[in-house]
Each structure stands twice: as C-alpha cells, then as structure tokens.
Amino acid sequence: MIELAQLPKRIGGAVDKILCETFDARACALPAGKYVSLCFDDFPQSSAHTAAPMIEQQGWRATWYVAGQFMGQTTPEFGKMFEASDLQMLRENGHDFGFHTHDHIDCRTADAAEIDAQMRMSEAFFKEHDIIARSFAYPFGAVSPSAKRQLAGANIGLRSIQAGINTDTIDLHMLKACGLQDDKGGTQRALRALESLSVKDGWLIIFTHDVRSSPSPWGVTPDDYAHLLDAVAASGAEIVTVGDMISRLDTPMSEPRRNAA
C-alpha cells in the first residue's frame, strides 16, 4: 500500500513523465530497418570484465554511461565499480560512452545550477580520461521538463528508462530503453521486445548494470546475458552503439519541436 505521504511525490513524478514525453521533443524520423543498442549504466566492474568480452566476441560494441564519482568505489548494490583502466580498455576496444552526471544525481529534483555543475564535472572527467560522449542517460530515469530542456542544450541524445521500442518519429531527447532488471523478469522483457522488433522496424535500446552470478535487482546473470545476446544475433538487427545512431540521426531533418505546456 502506498503511504499518503508518498502520494505527492509519486503524482509529481507521473506528471513530469507525461510532460517530458509530450513537450520539447527533438523529433527525428528513424530510418527504415531494425537496430539494437546495448548499454551499461553507472557502471559496475563486472559488466566491463564479464559482459564486454561477450559483446566483443560477436563483433559488437556497447555504450557505457559513466558517473565519474563511482570510479574506484565499491557499492552495496553493485560491488566493485569501474577503474580508470576499465575506461582505457573499453576506449581502446572501440566502445562508446555517454554522460550520466558526475555524481549520479536526480535530475528531476536538481536545480539548473546543480545540473550545469554536474555536466561541467562530467566533461572534465571525460577529457581527463580521453573519452568522448555523444549521449546522456538520466540517472534513475528521473527528469523534469525544465531539466530535459536544459540538458537538450548540450546537443546530444538523451536516454530515458521508459520501456519500449523507438519507432517511426522519435524524440532524441527522450529515447526509450528496455532495462534488464533481475527483479523484474531478467531478460524476459527484452526478449519480448526483440520478438516485437521482428515484425516492425525500430530501434531497441537495452540497458543493465552489473553482470554477475548473484546480480543486484538492477543487474543480470552472465547466463541470462549470454541468452540475450544469442537472441539479439538471431534477430537479424543491426547492432549499433547509441552514439553511432545519434550521429546518423543528428542531421538537418532532426529539428527541435517546441510546445508550450
């Protein structure tokens, strides 16, 4: 049962979600075809050491959303987080990177000055480690209309955690993505989305966190991830990083659509 004290926050979050999905879209026509992108958020070291080699074996590359303050840390949820050497390894192996705020903040509740400071810290961190970001993922999937509008000024793709496949005319500033969350069925949601992709063109973005035998509620086991990759290969979709797809889509046909709420 939802406590009454939680209702205003939940209602506000639901309203912000609807507004962010409706207004200030950067509308873009997705080219015909079937596409899949593989992503890791935060990111735990297990994903770099376990999942990255599995992806590379297929000849593919993934997108890694980096919150710089996690480097060298150990968290209760994910265990050991990435090291500088992991960033270097992934960069040298041709992987793609995205912003995730430096301190993994909630962009829905942060003010403009805090978001700006976070982006400046992220940019400095990326420059220090010689990596380039072409997209951004909202931490926790949390965003307000004002935060979306502010982050859109960075002129990069913005990824949400709204479930679904990006089809037809998409919003480059509110990209849908499918989470592999072990407490919510593991890979099953993504496998169902791949089945849907078999009958309709679109771009499926799949993200997770840790990949280990006893994953967090936001991660997945190596066996389940291997099963997913087999299904991705069987789908016949083109595997692209989020950054590569953003580069394809960020053309003059991608024009901001401003609506007044």
N, C-alpha and C positions, 0 to 999 in steps of 0.2 A: 504494500500500500504506500502511495506517495504521501509524505508528510506535508501538511498545509504550508509549512514554512518554505518548502521547496518549490511550491507552485509558481510563484512569480518568476523565479529563475528559469524554470522549465518552459513557462509560457513565453518569456522573453527570448529564450533560445529558439523556440519554434517560430516565432515571428521573424527573428533575424534570418533564420534559414530560408523562409519563404521570400523575404525581401531580397536576399543575396542571390537567390535563384531566378529572380524576376527582373531586377534592375541593374543598370551599369554593366551590361554584358558586352564583352568583346566578341561579337558574332563572327563566325567563320564557317565557311562551307567545307565540310570534311570530304576529301577526295574519295572516289569510289574505291572499295577494297576492304579487306579485313586486317586489322592491326592489333597487336598486343604489346603492352609495355610492362616490364617487371620492375618493381620498386621496393626499396627498403627505407624505413623511416627511423631516424634518430642517430646512429644505428648501432646495434649490438655487434660485438666482435664475431659472434657465432655466425651471423649472416655473411660476413666477409670471408670467413675461413671455411664455412660449410657450403653455403648456397652459391657464392660467386664461382667456385670451380665447376659446380654442376651446370651453371648457366654458360660458362665459357666453353665447356665440353660440347655444347650444342652449337657453338659459333656465335652466340648471342652476347649482348651486354645489357646491364641494368642501370637504373637511375637510383642514386643514393642521396637521401635528404639528410643533410648534416646540420645538427645543432652543436656548434663548436664547443660549448661548455661541457659536453659529455666526454670529450676526448680524455682517455686515460682513467676514466671513472669506473666504478663498479656500482650498479644499482640493484636494489632488492628485486625489481621486476625482471630485468634483462641480464643480470650478471655483468661480466666484463664488457665494457664498451670499446669502441674503436680506438686505435692508437694512430699516431702520425704515420707510422709505417704502413698501416692499412690504407690510408688515403693515397700514399705513394704507390702502393701495389695496384690498387684499383685504377688510379690515373694512368699508370704505365700500361695496364692491360686494356685501356680504351673505354673504360666505363664513363658514365655520365653523372653529373652532380647537380643537386638543387639546394636552395636555401630552405631552412626550417626554423628560422630565428636563432640567434646565438644561444639564448637561454631557454629555449623551448617554452615560450610564454603563450598565454591565452590571448590571441589577437582580438577576440570578441570583447574582452574587458579592458584591454590596454588602451591608453590614450595615444594620440598621434605622436607625441614626443617620444614615448617609450618604443613604439613601433619603429620610428625613424632611427633611434639609437640602436635598436636590435639589428636593423638592416646594415647600419654602418659597421657594427662589430662583426657581423657575418661577412661583409665584403672584405674587411681587413683580414679576417681569419682565412678566407679563401685565397686572398692574394698571398698571404704568408706561406700557404701550402701549395701554391701554384696550381690551383684548380679553378675552373670557370663554372658558373651556374647559369642555366638557361630556363629554370623553372623554380617554383616555390610551392611547398606544401604547408597548408595551415596546420600548425600543431593542434592536436586533439580534434582536428576538423572544425575548430571554432573560429567564426568570423562574423563581424557585424558589417552592415552596409558601408559605414564610414571607413572601416579597416580595409574592406575589399577595394574601395575607391582609392585609398591611399596606396596600397600595395600595387594596384594596377599601374601606378605611375612609374614603377620600375621597368615596365615594358618587357615583362617575362610572363610565361604561362603560370597560372595559379591553380593548384590542385586541391580539391576538397576530399572528403571521405564519403560524400553522397554516393550511395550504391547505384550502379547502373552502367550501361554502355554509352559512350559518346557517339551519337549518330546524327547524320544529316547536318543541320546548322548547330554548331556547338558554341559554348561560351568558354573562350580561352582563359577566362578569369574565374571559372567555377567548374573545372574539369571533374567529371565523375570518376570514381575509383572503387574497386572491389577489394575489401580487406580480408586477408586470410587470418581470421581470429579463431584460435583453437577452441575458445569457449563458446563460439557461435557456429559450430559445424565445421571448423577447419577449412579444408579446400572445397567443401561441397558447393558453397555459393559461387565460387569461381568456376567450378566445373559446369554448373548450370548456365552461367553466363557464357562460357565457351560454346555450349550447345546452342544458345540463342544466336551467337555470332555466326554459327554455321548456316543460318537461314537468312541473315540480314547483315549487310555491311555495317561496319562500325569500328570504333577504337576502344578496346578494353584495357584499362589500366589496373594492374593487380599489385597490391602492396602488402607488406607484412613487416615484422620487426625481427625478433630472434628466430633462429632456426636451429633447434637442438632437441634432444630426446625427451626432455621434460620442459616444454616451452612455457612461456608466460601466457596469460589469457589472450595476449595480442600477437602471439607468435604461432609457429607451426613446427611439426616434427620433420626431420630430414626425409623420412619415408613419404610423408604426405606431400612434401615439396617436390620430390622426385616424381611422384604420381602426377602432380600438376604439370610439371614440365613435359612429361610424356603426352599429356592431353593437349598442351599448347602446340607441341610439334605435330600432333595428329590433326590439329585444326586447320592446318594449311595457311594460317595467318602469317603476315609479315611481322617479324619481331623488331621493334624499333624502341630506342630509348625515348623518354619523354622529351628530352632536349632536341633530339633529331626531328621528332614530329613537330614540335613547336617551330623549329627553323623552317620546316616545309610549309607550315600553315601561316606563319607571320609574313604575309605578303600584302600588297595593297588591297586585296579583297577582304582582309581582316580589318574591319572598321569598328571602332567603339560605337555602341548604341547606348545613348544616354536617355534615360527616362526619369522623370521626376516622381518620387514616391508620394 
